[in-house]
Amino acid sequence: MRRHPFLDFHRTAEAAGYPALLIVSLFALGLVVTPVLLLALTRAVWTLVLAVLGIVAALALLAGELWAALAGADEPGTPPR
């Protein structure tokens, strides 16, 4: 069965003592803020498209990480990593 990449990242980061959800949230914030700043500076149509795509990508990224954070890591039969 194919593993979920967010689940691997989340378990590895949490095992190392890093808050994985916070790291992904900050990255998603950067995905949203950077194009919006560029939009404010240039006011070009392509930056508006880039900003909207950044918002969609950030939402998808956060949804994947939230799924990994809430995944059944405590289910019986799941080996600890």
Secondary structure, 3 states (H helix, E strand, C coil): CCCCHHHHHHHHHHHHCCCHHHHHHHHHHHHHHHHHHHHHHHCCHHHHHHHHHHHHHHHHHHHHHHHHHCCCCCCCCCCCC
